[in-house]
Amino acid sequence: MKGRVILVDDYGEGSIVAAELADTGLEVEQVRSCPVGEGIVALLAGPDVPVGPVELAALPDLRIVAATSTGFDHLDLDAIRAAGIYATHVAGYCDEEVAEHVIAMSCSLLRGLHVLDPVARQGRWYDYGS
């Protein structure tokens, strides 16, 4: 065994990560909080998992930190760089879905659906003041 890869993301699929890394000899674990100890070479951190100097100090064998999201503001890049560890994220993840959502929310705002929806769910019509 060459080391351990730890996935700290409630929405991630540890089995998929393990399948992708099956030929590497790396052991994959999915946990609920940032781990500590030796032998951990990669940390896959969900958006709710901060990674900074304290976490890095507890992972002496860490070689790479990967955010499991497009955003990476939960990673202290200066601390990661100072420790000589690589950092990455999932660039481009859900780009089309986010763009479609922005368009849908813009249309909803323009048409006033946020006002009309709760009224319709109560079985009433919105009174436009007429």
N, C-alpha and C positions, 0 to 999 in steps of 0.2 A: 504494500500500500504506500502510495506517494504522499498522501495527505487527505485532508477532509475539506469538503465544500459544504458550507452551511447556508441554508435558505431560511431567512427570517422574514416571512411574508405570509400572512394568513390567507391571501388569495392566490399564492403561487402553487404550482403543482410539483412537489418534490419528485414524484415518479417520472415526470417528463424530464426534469434536470438529470436524474439518475440515468435515464435511458440515453440521453444525449452524451453523457460522460462515461458510458459503460466501458469503453475500450481504453480509458485513461488510467485505470487503477485507482482513481479517486473515490473515496467514500462520500456519499451525499446524505445529508441529514436535513430535515426540516424541523425547526424549533420555533418557539413563540417569543423568545427574547434574545437579545444579543449575547452570544456565548463568550466564554473566557477559556483560556488554556492553550496548550501547545498543539501542534499538528494541524491547525486550521490554516489552510493556504488561500482559501477564497471565501468571501462573505458576500452573499446576495441579499441586499438589504431593501426591504419594502419601504414605501414612502413614509411610514410612521416609525421607522427605526433610525434614530440619529447615530451617526458614526463620526466620532471626534477623537481627541487625544486620549480620553479615558478608555474608550473602547479599543483603540489601537494599542495602547499600552498593555492591555489584557490579552492581546493576540500576537505573540512574538513571532510566529511563523507566517503571518499574513502576507500575501503577495499581491492580491487584487481585491478591490471592493467594487461591486457592481450594483448600481441602483436598479431595481426591477421596474422602474418607471421612466418616463421621459424626463420628469423633473428630478433634480438632484440637490435641491436646497437643503436636504437633511444630511448631506455629506459635507464634512468640513474639509474642503479640498486643500487648504493650506496645510492642515495637520497631516492629511494623507500624503501629500507631496513631500513634506518634511520627513516623513517616516520612510520614504523611498518605496511607497506602495502605489501600484497602478489604480486608477479609478476610471470607471466607465458608466454608461447608462444606456437605456433602450431608446436611442434616437429614432424618431419617426414612428414610434408606437402610437397607433390609433389616430394618426394625422387626419385621415379622411373622415373618421367618425366624429372627431372634434369639430372639423369644419362643417359637417352636416348638422351637428347639434347647434352650432352657432347660428346657422341659417334658420333652423327650426325655431330656436328661441327668439330670434329677431322677428320672424313672421308672427309668432305668438304675441310678442310685445306690441307689434304694430297693429294687430287685429284685436288686442285687448283680451286675449283668451284667459289671462290670469285673473281677470275680473269676472268674465262670463262663466267660466268653468264651475266655480263653487255654487253659483246661483242655479245653473242648469242641474247640477247634482242634487239640489234641494227640490227639484221639480218645478222650479219657477222660471219666469222670463225676467231678464234684466230690465229695469225701468230706466230708460234713458232720460227721464225727466220730462217726458212729453205729456 
